Amino acid sequence: MTTTKIAVIGGSGLYDIDGLEDQEWVEVDTPWGKPSDAILTGTLQGLPICFLPRHGRGHVHGPTTVPYRANIDALKRLGVTDVISISACGSFREEMAPGDFVIVDQFIDRTFAREKSFFGTGCAAHVSVAHPTCDRLRAACLSAALDATIPVHDGGTYLAMEGPQFSTLAESKLYRDNWGCDVIGMTNMPEAKLAREAELCYASVAMITDYDSWHPDHGEVDVTRIIETLHGNADKAKSLVLGLPAVLNHARDTCPHGCDRALEYAILTAPEKRDPEVLAKLDAVAGRVL
């Protein structure tokens, strides 16, 4: 039995959370560099919680330069058990309108300029991301959203693009009509993959700001309109976070979906062939199995 400790990774428009007691911004050093920002720690209705602004306060990181490995490593070092990603996205579905939230359950990763794993030469490992989000944590996010009367959709496929530019019309139609994607964003990959490697439960809450460029009545993405919607979405996201302690047990057993045991049989490099320098960098992420 372990104590639940939530981390909220806030996306565009969400740079802090309300209601935290015993607040402290903590600097964390990792073998992968500095995280996006200091991490806000505290308690929410008795539940330990960390908040990390993905882009940094003041939005200093673009989607490609977010230090994803450092972010996940830092949260693991702080004893986090559950990661809730909150991010802005575009919608490919008429019924998933700007201002709605989607509790994502699948991803298609089209990013190409980012480090996507903690493992490599000196210690090779392969984890399963067939089901990249934790159903238990997804259910908690859905319940908190419904309790906060947020328009929310249970399940959706998130297309992760490299950015920072938005989609062409041809790309938008391809992702919507041919690939069956529901929303599009720039930051949930490799974040979700790294959380799985770090044996952290992960859920993604996508806040819809626009209809990308496919919608015939909305035209191309307009940043001015996106920013207007972002402000309203940020208030809703804070309401969702405030509702999490009521739907998450403060004490938790092992994850029923195996998120916290993802490395059980994942490391393939023979013990005598593992690079000590690489192992030292993996002390927080993979310490349980190493």
Disulfide bonds with the S-S distance in Angstrom:
none
